[in-house]
């Protein structure tokens, strides 16, 4: 049973980076130019989180047996 994948990790990282850039843009006038890029990073990060969740659900449906179940079946 897969719980997390690469899309989920990269989506969380991009979302966090976008939020940090957004906060920096709010605090410093030089970083204000980065706010549109921060919004884009957040949007891409959320999309990757959604894709990661979708692929995790799809992967778990196609492979319902976990490793532990496979070992139990091979013993009998």
PDB file of N, CA, C and O in Angstrom:
ATOM      1  N   UNK A   1       0.840  -1.169   0.000  1.00  0.00           N
ATOM      2  CA  UNK A   1       0.000   0.000   0.000  1.00  0.00           C
ATOM      3  C   UNK A   1       0.891   1.240   0.000  1.00  0.00           C
ATOM      4  O   UNK A   1       1.649   1.486   0.938  1.00  0.00           O
ATOM      5  N   UNK A   2       0.780   1.994  -1.054  1.00  0.00           N
ATOM      6  CA  UNK A   2       1.584   3.199  -1.208  1.00  0.00           C
ATOM      7  C   UNK A   2       0.875   4.369  -0.534  1.00  0.00           C
ATOM      8  O   UNK A   2      -0.325   4.564  -0.729  1.00  0.00           O
ATOM      9  N   UNK A   3       1.611   5.148   0.260  1.00  0.00           N
ATOM     10  CA  UNK A   3       1.006   6.280   0.949  1.00  0.00           C
ATOM     11  C   UNK A   3       1.494   7.617   0.422  1.00  0.00           C
ATOM     12  O   UNK A   3       0.769   8.610   0.482  1.00  0.00           O
ATOM     13  N   UNK A   4       2.709   7.653  -0.092  1.00  0.00           N
ATOM     14  CA  UNK A   4       3.276   8.906  -0.575  1.00  0.00           C
ATOM     15  C   UNK A   4       4.129   8.595  -1.794  1.00  0.00           C
ATOM     16  O   UNK A   4       4.729   7.523  -1.880  1.00  0.00           O
ATOM     17  N   UNK A   5       4.183   9.525  -2.730  1.00  0.00           N
ATOM     18  CA  UNK A   5       4.975   9.306  -3.927  1.00  0.00           C
ATOM     19  C   UNK A   5       5.716  10.589  -4.286  1.00  0.00           C
ATOM     20  O   UNK A   5       5.617  11.592  -3.580  1.00  0.00           O
ATOM     21  N   UNK A   6       6.449  10.547  -5.373  1.00  0.00           N
ATOM     22  CA  UNK A   6       7.276  11.674  -5.773  1.00  0.00           C
ATOM     23  C   UNK A   6       6.479  12.919  -6.108  1.00  0.00           C
ATOM     24  O   UNK A   6       6.911  14.034  -5.816  1.00  0.00           O
ATOM     25  N   UNK A   7       5.317  12.735  -6.721  1.00  0.00           N
ATOM     26  CA  UNK A   7       4.487  13.893  -7.051  1.00  0.00           C
ATOM     27  C   UNK A   7       4.018  14.612  -5.793  1.00  0.00           C
ATOM     28  O   UNK A   7       3.977  15.842  -5.754  1.00  0.00           O
ATOM     29  N   UNK A   8       3.670  13.854  -4.778  1.00  0.00           N
ATOM     30  CA  UNK A   8       3.213  14.449  -3.534  1.00  0.00           C
ATOM     31  C   UNK A   8       4.334  15.221  -2.851  1.00  0.00           C
ATOM     32  O   UNK A   8       4.122  16.329  -2.357  1.00  0.00           O
ATOM     33  N   UNK A   9       5.523  14.634  -2.825  1.00  0.00           N
ATOM     34  CA  UNK A   9       6.665  15.295  -2.186  1.00  0.00           C
ATOM     35  C   UNK A   9       7.042  16.568  -2.929  1.00  0.00           C
ATOM     36  O   UNK A   9       7.254  17.610  -2.308  1.00  0.00           O
ATOM     37  N   UNK A  10       7.128  16.493  -4.253  1.00  0.00           N
ATOM     38  CA  UNK A  10       7.506  17.686  -5.014  1.00  0.00           C
ATOM     39  C   UNK A  10       6.408  18.744  -4.951  1.00  0.00           C
ATOM     40  O   UNK A  10       6.711  19.937  -4.929  1.00  0.00           O
ATOM     41  N   UNK A  11       5.158  18.338  -4.922  1.00  0.00           N
ATOM     42  CA  UNK A  11       4.062  19.293  -4.787  1.00  0.00           C
ATOM     43  C   UNK A  11       4.102  20.025  -3.458  1.00  0.00           C
ATOM     44  O   UNK A  11       3.887  21.236  -3.402  1.00  0.00           O
ATOM     45  N   UNK A  12       4.376  19.292  -2.390  1.00  0.00           N
ATOM     46  CA  UNK A  12       4.478  19.929  -1.074  1.00  0.00           C
ATOM     47  C   UNK A  12       5.668  20.886  -1.024  1.00  0.00           C
ATOM     48  O   UNK A  12       5.572  21.971  -0.451  1.00  0.00           O
ATOM     49  N   UNK A  13       6.783  20.485  -1.622  1.00  0.00           N
ATOM     50  CA  UNK A  13       7.970  21.342  -1.625  1.00  0.00           C
ATOM     51  C   UNK A  13       7.727  22.621  -2.424  1.00  0.00           C
ATOM     52  O   UNK A  13       8.091  23.707  -1.971  1.00  0.00           O
ATOM     53  N   UNK A  14       7.118  22.510  -3.605  1.00  0.00           N
ATOM     54  CA  UNK A  14       6.847  23.697  -4.419  1.00  0.00           C
ATOM     55  C   UNK A  14       5.823  24.622  -3.754  1.00  0.00           C
ATOM     56  O   UNK A  14       5.947  25.845  -3.822  1.00  0.00           O
ATOM     57  N   UNK A  15       4.827  24.038  -3.121  1.00  0.00           N
ATOM     58  CA  UNK A  15       3.842  24.848  -2.422  1.00  0.00           C
ATOM     59  C   UNK A  15       4.488  25.600  -1.266  1.00  0.00           C
ATOM     60  O   UNK A  15       4.225  26.788  -1.075  1.00  0.00           O
ATOM     61  N   UNK A  16       5.325  24.924  -0.500  1.00  0.00           N
ATOM     62  CA  UNK A  16       6.016  25.564   0.612  1.00  0.00           C
ATOM     63  C   UNK A  16       6.943  26.668   0.105  1.00  0.00           C
ATOM     64  O   UNK A  16       6.996  27.745   0.698  1.00  0.00           O
ATOM     65  N   UNK A  17       7.668  26.419  -0.972  1.00  0.00           N
ATOM     66  CA  UNK A  17       8.554  27.425  -1.544  1.00  0.00           C
ATOM     67  C   UNK A  17       7.760  28.645  -2.024  1.00  0.00           C
ATOM     68  O   UNK A  17       8.175  29.784  -1.814  1.00  0.00           O
ATOM     69  N   UNK A  18       6.628  28.398  -2.664  1.00  0.00           N
ATOM     70  CA  UNK A  18       5.770  29.496  -3.109  1.00  0.00           C
ATOM     71  C   UNK A  18       5.240  30.321  -1.953  1.00  0.00           C
ATOM     72  O   UNK A  18       5.182  31.548  -2.035  1.00  0.00           O
ATOM     73  N   UNK A  19       4.854  29.654  -0.877  1.00  0.00           N
ATOM     74  CA  UNK A  19       4.364  30.369   0.305  1.00  0.00           C
ATOM     75  C   UNK A  19       5.483  31.203   0.920  1.00  0.00           C
ATOM     76  O   UNK A  19       5.251  32.339   1.333  1.00  0.00           O
ATOM     77  N   UNK A  20       6.681  30.658   0.984  1.00  0.00           N
ATOM     78  CA  UNK A  20       7.809  31.416   1.519  1.00  0.00           C
ATOM     79  C   UNK A  20       8.116  32.636   0.655  1.00  0.00           C
ATOM     80  O   UNK A  20       8.393  33.712   1.185  1.00  0.00           O
ATOM     81  N   UNK A  21       8.072  32.483  -0.669  1.00  0.00           N
ATOM     82  CA  UNK A  21       8.286  33.618  -1.559  1.00  0.00           C
ATOM     83  C   UNK A  21       7.173  34.656  -1.393  1.00  0.00           C
ATOM     84  O   UNK A  21       7.431  35.859  -1.445  1.00  0.00           O
ATOM     85  N   UNK A  22       5.952  34.197  -1.196  1.00  0.00           N
ATOM     86  CA  UNK A  22       4.832  35.102  -0.997  1.00  0.00           C
ATOM     87  C   UNK A  22       5.010  35.906   0.293  1.00  0.00           C
ATOM     88  O   UNK A  22       4.765  37.112   0.318  1.00  0.00           O
ATOM     89  N   UNK A  23       5.429  35.243   1.341  1.00  0.00           N
ATOM     90  CA  UNK A  23       5.675  35.928   2.613  1.00  0.00           C
ATOM     91  C   UNK A  23       6.819  36.919   2.465  1.00  0.00           C
ATOM     92  O   UNK A  23       6.746  38.033   2.982  1.00  0.00           O
ATOM     93  N   UNK A  24       7.879  36.523   1.760  1.00  0.00           N
ATOM     94  CA  UNK A  24       8.996  37.429   1.539  1.00  0.00           C
ATOM     95  C   UNK A  24       8.563  38.640   0.736  1.00  0.00           C
ATOM     96  O   UNK A  24       9.045  39.744   0.987  1.00  0.00           O
ATOM     97  N   UNK A  25       7.670  38.464  -0.218  1.00  0.00           N
ATOM     98  CA  UNK A  25       7.150  39.579  -0.998  1.00  0.00           C
ATOM     99  C   UNK A  25       6.314  40.532  -0.169  1.00  0.00           C
ATOM    100  O   UNK A  25       6.263  41.729  -0.451  1.00  0.00           O
ATOM    101  N   UNK A  26       5.664  40.006   0.847  1.00  0.00           N
ATOM    102  CA  UNK A  26       4.879  40.856   1.731  1.00  0.00           C
ATOM    103  C   UNK A  26       5.771  41.667   2.677  1.00  0.00           C
ATOM    104  O   UNK A  26       5.420  42.782   3.065  1.00  0.00           O
ATOM    105  N   UNK A  27       6.914  41.109   3.042  1.00  0.00           N
ATOM    106  CA  UNK A  27       7.777  41.746   4.028  1.00  0.00           C
ATOM    107  C   UNK A  27       8.808  42.697   3.430  1.00  0.00           C
ATOM    108  O   UNK A  27       9.233  43.637   4.102  1.00  0.00           O
ATOM    109  N   UNK A  28       9.214  42.476   2.200  1.00  0.00           N
ATOM    110  CA  UNK A  28      10.301  43.238   1.612  1.00  0.00           C
ATOM    111  C   UNK A  28       9.862  43.764   0.249  1.00  0.00           C
ATOM    112  O   UNK A  28       9.318  43.015  -0.563  1.00  0.00           O
ATOM    113  N   UNK A  29      10.096  45.048  -0.002  1.00  0.00           N
ATOM    114  CA  UNK A  29       9.639  45.644  -1.257  1.00  0.00           C
ATOM    115  C   UNK A  29      10.410  45.123  -2.464  1.00  0.00           C
ATOM    116  O   UNK A  29       9.864  45.093  -3.567  1.00  0.00           O
ATOM    117  N   UNK A  30      11.646  44.716  -2.290  1.00  0.00           N
ATOM    118  CA  UNK A  30      12.421  44.168  -3.407  1.00  0.00           C
ATOM    119  C   UNK A  30      11.837  42.826  -3.851  1.00  0.00           C
ATOM    120  O   UNK A  30      11.840  42.511  -5.042  1.00  0.00           O
ATOM    121  N   UNK A  31      11.345  42.046  -2.912  1.00  0.00           N
ATOM    122  CA  UNK A  31      10.766  40.737  -3.220  1.00  0.00           C
ATOM    123  C   UNK A  31       9.355  40.840  -3.786  1.00  0.00           C
ATOM    124  O   UNK A  31       8.774  39.821  -4.161  1.00  0.00           O
ATOM    125  N   UNK A  32       8.792  42.036  -3.857  1.00  0.00           N
ATOM    126  CA  UNK A  32       7.433  42.209  -4.389  1.00  0.00           C
ATOM    127  C   UNK A  32       7.336  41.732  -5.838  1.00  0.00           C
ATOM    128  O   UNK A  32       6.280  41.274  -6.276  1.00  0.00           O
ATOM    129  N   UNK A  33       8.429  41.840  -6.572  1.00  0.00           N
ATOM    130  CA  UNK A  33       8.428  41.397  -7.976  1.00  0.00           C
ATOM    131  C   UNK A  33       8.263  39.882  -8.099  1.00  0.00           C
ATOM    132  O   UNK A  33       7.937  39.382  -9.175  1.00  0.00           O
ATOM    133  N   UNK A  34       8.481  39.162  -7.023  1.00  0.00           N
ATOM    134  CA  UNK A  34       8.435  37.700  -7.052  1.00  0.00           C
ATOM    135  C   UNK A  34       7.024  37.164  -6.774  1.00  0.00           C
ATOM    136  O   UNK A  34       6.782  35.967  -6.926  1.00  0.00           O
ATOM    137  N   UNK A  35       6.103  38.026  -6.374  1.00  0.00           N
ATOM    138  CA  UNK A  35       4.762  37.564  -5.985  1.00  0.00           C
ATOM    139  C   UNK A  35       4.045  36.814  -7.115  1.00  0.00           C
ATOM    140  O   UNK A  35       3.433  35.786  -6.826  1.00  0.00           O
ATOM    141  N   UNK A  36       4.076  37.253  -8.381  1.00  0.00           N
ATOM    142  CA  UNK A  36       3.427  36.443  -9.427  1.00  0.00           C
ATOM    143  C   UNK A  36       4.076  35.051  -9.590  1.00  0.00           C
ATOM    144  O   UNK A  36       3.393  34.059  -9.843  1.00  0.00           O
ATOM    145  N   UNK A  37       5.379  35.010  -9.440  1.00  0.00           N
ATOM    146  CA  UNK A  37       6.064  33.720  -9.517  1.00  0.00           C
ATOM    147  C   UNK A  37       5.685  32.827  -8.331  1.00  0.00           C
ATOM    148  O   UNK A  37       5.541  31.614  -8.482  1.00  0.00           O
ATOM    149  N   UNK A  38       5.527  33.426  -7.171  1.00  0.00           N
ATOM    150  CA  UNK A  38       5.118  32.662  -5.994  1.00  0.00           C
ATOM    151  C   UNK A  38       3.732  32.063  -6.194  1.00  0.00           C
ATOM    152  O   UNK A  38       3.480  30.915  -5.827  1.00  0.00           O
ATOM    153  N   UNK A  39       2.835  32.856  -6.782  1.00  0.00           N
ATOM    154  CA  UNK A  39       1.486  32.342  -7.049  1.00  0.00           C
ATOM    155  C   UNK A  39       1.538  31.187  -8.041  1.00  0.00           C
ATOM    156  O   UNK A  39       0.799  30.213  -7.902  1.00  0.00           O
ATOM    157  N   UNK A  40       2.405  31.293  -9.038  1.00  0.00           N
ATOM    158  CA  UNK A  40       2.567  30.208 -10.011  1.00  0.00           C
ATOM    159  C   UNK A  40       3.135  28.955  -9.344  1.00  0.00           C
ATOM    160  O   UNK A  40       2.683  27.844  -9.622  1.00  0.00           O
ATOM    161  N   UNK A  41       4.119  29.130  -8.470  1.00  0.00           N
ATOM    162  CA  UNK A  41       4.684  27.983  -7.758  1.00  0.00           C
ATOM    163  C   UNK A  41       3.641  27.303  -6.877  1.00  0.00           C
ATOM    164  O   UNK A  41       3.588  26.075  -6.806  1.00  0.00           O
ATOM    165  N   UNK A  42       2.822  28.091  -6.216  1.00  0.00           N
ATOM    166  CA  UNK A  42       1.774  27.519  -5.368  1.00  0.00           C
ATOM    167  C   UNK A  42       0.769  26.746  -6.221  1.00  0.00           C
ATOM    168  O   UNK A  42       0.341  25.656  -5.840  1.00  0.00           O
ATOM    169  N   UNK A  43       0.395  27.300  -7.366  1.00  0.00           N
ATOM    170  CA  UNK A  43      -0.568  26.616  -8.253  1.00  0.00           C
ATOM    171  C   UNK A  43       0.006  25.301  -8.777  1.00  0.00           C
ATOM    172  O   UNK A  43      -0.686  24.283  -8.803  1.00  0.00           O
ATOM    173  N   UNK A  44       1.267  25.324  -9.193  1.00  0.00           N
ATOM    174  CA  UNK A  44       1.899  24.087  -9.675  1.00  0.00           C
ATOM    175  C   UNK A  44       2.027  23.076  -8.540  1.00  0.00           C
ATOM    176  O   UNK A  44       1.818  21.880  -8.744  1.00  0.00           O
ATOM    177  N   UNK A  45       2.370  23.555  -7.346  1.00  0.00           N
ATOM    178  CA  UNK A  45       2.497  22.659  -6.197  1.00  0.00           C
ATOM    179  C   UNK A  45       1.186  21.993  -5.828  1.00  0.00           C
ATOM    180  O   UNK A  45       1.154  20.799  -5.531  1.00  0.00           O
ATOM    181  N   UNK A  46       0.111  22.753  -5.843  1.00  0.00           N
ATOM    182  CA  UNK A  46      -1.210  22.184  -5.531  1.00  0.00           C
ATOM    183  C   UNK A  46      -1.615  21.180  -6.604  1.00  0.00           C
ATOM    184  O   UNK A  46      -2.189  20.134  -6.300  1.00  0.00           O
ATOM    185  N   UNK A  47      -1.314  21.503  -7.859  1.00  0.00           N
ATOM    186  CA  UNK A  47      -1.630  20.562  -8.946  1.00  0.00           C
ATOM    187  C   UNK A  47      -0.842  19.266  -8.783  1.00  0.00           C
ATOM    188  O   UNK A  47      -1.381  18.181  -8.999  1.00  0.00           O
ATOM    189  N   UNK A  48       0.414  19.373  -8.407  1.00  0.00           N
ATOM    190  CA  UNK A  48       1.208  18.157  -8.193  1.00  0.00           C
ATOM    191  C   UNK A  48       0.713  17.366  -6.984  1.00  0.00           C
ATOM    192  O   UNK A  48       0.736  16.135  -6.995  1.00  0.00           O
ATOM    193  N   UNK A  49       0.270  18.064  -5.951  1.00  0.00           N
ATOM    194  CA  UNK A  49      -0.318  17.348  -4.808  1.00  0.00           C
ATOM    195  C   UNK A  49      -1.567  16.581  -5.223  1.00  0.00           C
ATOM    196  O   UNK A  49      -1.768  15.441  -4.804  1.00  0.00           O
ATOM    197  N   UNK A  50      -2.401  17.204  -6.043  1.00  0.00           N
ATOM    198  CA  UNK A  50      -3.611  16.529  -6.526  1.00  0.00           C
ATOM    199  C   UNK A  50      -3.247  15.338  -7.412  1.00  0.00           C
ATOM    200  O   UNK A  50      -3.851  14.271  -7.303  1.00  0.00           O
ATOM    201  N   UNK A  51      -2.263  15.525  -8.285  1.00  0.00           N
ATOM    202  CA  UNK A  51      -1.823  14.421  -9.142  1.00  0.00           C
ATOM    203  C   UNK A  51      -1.241  13.280  -8.310  1.00  0.00           C
ATOM    204  O   UNK A  51      -1.501  12.109  -8.587  1.00  0.00           O
ATOM    205  N   UNK A  52      -0.463  13.621  -7.302  1.00  0.00           N
ATOM    206  CA  UNK A  52       0.099  12.592  -6.424  1.00  0.00           C
ATOM    207  C   UNK A  52      -0.967  11.819  -5.684  1.00  0.00           C
ATOM    208  O   UNK A  52      -0.874  10.600  -5.541  1.00  0.00           O
ATOM    209  N   UNK A  53      -1.977  12.521  -5.214  1.00  0.00           N
ATOM    210  CA  UNK A  53      -3.085  11.850  -4.518  1.00  0.00           C
ATOM    211  C   UNK A  53      -3.837  10.927  -5.479  1.00  0.00           C
ATOM    212  O   UNK A  53      -4.197   9.805  -5.124  1.00  0.00           O
ATOM    213  N   UNK A  54      -4.069  11.417  -6.704  1.00  0.00           N
ATOM    214  CA  UNK A  54      -4.776  10.613  -7.703  1.00  0.00           C
ATOM    215  C   UNK A  54      -3.985   9.350  -8.050  1.00  0.00           C
ATOM    216  O   UNK A  54      -4.555   8.260  -8.099  1.00  0.00           O
ATOM    217  N   UNK A  55      -2.685   9.486  -8.290  1.00  0.00           N
ATOM    218  CA  UNK A  55      -1.894   8.310  -8.655  1.00  0.00           C
ATOM    219  C   UNK A  55      -1.748   7.343  -7.489  1.00  0.00           C
ATOM    220  O   UNK A  55      -1.663   6.133  -7.696  1.00  0.00           O
ATOM    221  N   UNK A  56      -1.718   7.864  -6.263  1.00  0.00           N
ATOM    222  CA  UNK A  56      -1.653   6.978  -5.105  1.00  0.00           C
ATOM    223  C   UNK A  56      -2.934   6.155  -4.983  1.00  0.00           C
ATOM    224  O   UNK A  56      -2.880   4.947  -4.751  1.00  0.00           O
ATOM    225  N   UNK A  57      -4.076   6.805  -5.137  1.00  0.00           N
ATOM    226  CA  UNK A  57      -5.356   6.088  -5.066  1.00  0.00           C
ATOM    227  C   UNK A  57      -5.452   5.067  -6.195  1.00  0.00           C
ATOM    228  O   UNK A  57      -5.869   3.930  -5.976  1.00  0.00           O
ATOM    229  N   UNK A  58      -5.068   5.472  -7.397  1.00  0.00           N
ATOM    230  CA  UNK A  58      -5.126   4.559  -8.543  1.00  0.00           C
ATOM    231  C   UNK A  58      -4.179   3.376  -8.354  1.00  0.00           C
ATOM    232  O   UNK A  58      -4.530   2.242  -8.677  1.00  0.00           O
ATOM    233  N   UNK A  59      -2.995   3.635  -7.838  1.00  0.00           N
ATOM    234  CA  UNK A  59      -2.014   2.576  -7.617  1.00  0.00           C
ATOM    235  C   UNK A  59      -2.489   1.595  -6.546  1.00  0.00           C
ATOM    236  O   UNK A  59      -2.290   0.387  -6.674  1.00  0.00           O
ATOM    237  N   UNK A  60      -3.110   2.110  -5.506  1.00  0.00           N
ATOM    238  CA  UNK A  60      -3.595   1.240  -4.441  1.00  0.00           C
ATOM    239  C   UNK A  60      -4.787   0.402  -4.891  1.00  0.00           C
ATOM    240  O   UNK A  60      -4.992  -0.697  -4.376  1.00  0.00           O
ATOM    241  N   UNK A  61      -5.570   0.895  -5.836  1.00  0.00           N
ATOM    242  CA  UNK A  61      -6.692   0.106  -6.344  1.00  0.00           C
ATOM    243  C   UNK A  61      -6.226  -1.013  -7.266  1.00  0.00           C
ATOM    244  O   UNK A  61      -6.801  -2.101  -7.264  1.00  0.00           O
ATOM    245  N   UNK A  62      -5.179  -0.748  -8.059  1.00  0.00           N
ATOM    246  CA  UNK A  62      -4.718  -1.771  -8.995  1.00  0.00           C
ATOM    247  C   UNK A  62      -3.879  -2.831  -8.297  1.00  0.00           C
ATOM    248  O   UNK A  62      -3.773  -3.954  -8.791  1.00  0.00           O
ATOM    249  N   UNK A  63      -3.280  -2.496  -7.158  1.00  0.00           N
ATOM    250  CA  UNK A  63      -2.471  -3.452  -6.397  1.00  0.00           C
ATOM    251  C   UNK A  63      -3.012  -3.532  -4.973  1.00  0.00           C
ATOM    252  O   UNK A  63      -2.418  -2.959  -4.060  1.00  0.00           O
ATOM    253  N   UNK A  64      -4.125  -4.232  -4.765  1.00  0.00           N
ATOM    254  CA  UNK A  64      -4.748  -4.215  -3.445  1.00  0.00           C
ATOM    255  C   UNK A  64      -3.966  -4.981  -2.384  1.00  0.00           C
ATOM    256  O   UNK A  64      -4.128  -4.725  -1.191  1.00  0.00           O
ATOM    257  N   UNK A  65      -3.118  -5.918  -2.808  1.00  0.00           N
ATOM    258  CA  UNK A  65      -2.393  -6.721  -1.827  1.00  0.00           C
ATOM    259  C   UNK A  65      -1.086  -6.045  -1.472  1.00  0.00           C
ATOM    260  O   UNK A  65      -0.323  -5.627  -2.343  1.00  0.00           O
ATOM    261  N   UNK A  66      -0.845  -5.945  -0.175  1.00  0.00           N
ATOM    262  CA  UNK A  66       0.418  -5.380   0.272  1.00  0.00           C
ATOM    263  C   UNK A  66       1.463  -6.474   0.328  1.00  0.00           C
ATOM    264  O   UNK A  66       1.173  -7.644   0.081  1.00  0.00           O
ATOM    265  N   UNK A  67       2.668  -6.085   0.653  1.00  0.00           N
ATOM    266  CA  UNK A  67       3.761  -7.057   0.723  1.00  0.00           C
ATOM    267  C   UNK A  67       3.490  -8.114   1.795  1.00  0.00           C
ATOM    268  O   UNK A  67       3.807  -9.290   1.610  1.00  0.00           O
ATOM    269  N   UNK A  68       2.899  -7.685   2.921  1.00  0.00           N
ATOM    270  CA  UNK A  68       2.631  -8.634   4.002  1.00  0.00           C
ATOM    271  C   UNK A  68       1.644  -9.705   3.551  1.00  0.00           C
ATOM    272  O   UNK A  68       1.805 -10.878   3.888  1.00  0.00           O
ATOM    273  N   UNK A  69       0.620  -9.308   2.790  1.00  0.00           N
ATOM    274  CA  UNK A  69      -0.346 -10.283   2.310  1.00  0.00           C
ATOM    275  C   UNK A  69       0.297 -11.248   1.314  1.00  0.00           C
ATOM    276  O   UNK A  69      -0.027 -12.435   1.307  1.00  0.00           O
ATOM    277  N   UNK A  70       1.187 -10.757   0.491  1.00  0.00           N
ATOM    278  CA  UNK A  70       1.849 -11.612  -0.482  1.00  0.00           C
ATOM    279  C   UNK A  70       2.700 -12.658   0.225  1.00  0.00           C
ATOM    280  O   UNK A  70       2.776 -13.804  -0.216  1.00  0.00           O
ATOM    281  N   UNK A  71       3.342 -12.262   1.326  1.00  0.00           N
ATOM    282  CA  UNK A  71       4.156 -13.224   2.067  1.00  0.00           C
ATOM    283  C   UNK A  71       3.290 -14.261   2.751  1.00  0.00           C
ATOM    284  O   UNK A  71       3.666 -15.432   2.818  1.00  0.00           O
ATOM    285  N   UNK A  72       2.126 -13.852   3.264  1.00  0.00           N
ATOM    286  CA  UNK A  72       1.232 -14.815   3.897  1.00  0.00           C
ATOM    287  C   UNK A  72       0.724 -15.835   2.897  1.00  0.00           C
ATOM    288  O   UNK A  72       0.634 -17.020   3.220  1.00  0.00           O
ATOM    289  N   UNK A  73       0.393 -15.405   1.694  1.00  0.00           N
ATOM    290  CA  UNK A  73      -0.104 -16.317   0.676  1.00  0.00           C
ATOM    291  C   UNK A  73       0.963 -17.285   0.203  1.00  0.00           C
ATOM    292  O   UNK A  73       0.653 -18.421  -0.157  1.00  0.00           O
ATOM    293  N   UNK A  74       2.210 -16.856   0.199  1.00  0.00           N
ATOM    294  CA  UNK A  74       3.273 -17.743  -0.279  1.00  0.00           C
ATOM    295  C   UNK A  74       3.608 -18.805   0.765  1.00  0.00           C
ATOM    296  O   UNK A  74       4.177 -19.839   0.416  1.00  0.00           O
ATOM    297  N   UNK A  75       3.275 -18.584   2.018  1.00  0.00           N
ATOM    298  CA  UNK A  75       3.576 -19.564   3.067  1.00  0.00           C
ATOM    299  C   UNK A  75       2.614 -20.748   3.021  1.00  0.00           C
ATOM    300  O   UNK A  75       2.978 -21.860   3.403  1.00  0.00           O
ATOM    301  N   UNK A  76       1.401 -20.515   2.560  1.00  0.00           N
ATOM    302  CA  UNK A  76       0.392 -21.583   2.596  1.00  0.00           C
ATOM    303  C   UNK A  76       0.536 -22.516   1.448  1.00  0.00           C
ATOM    304  O   UNK A  76      -0.232 -23.470   1.327  1.00  0.00           O
TER     305      UNK A  76
END
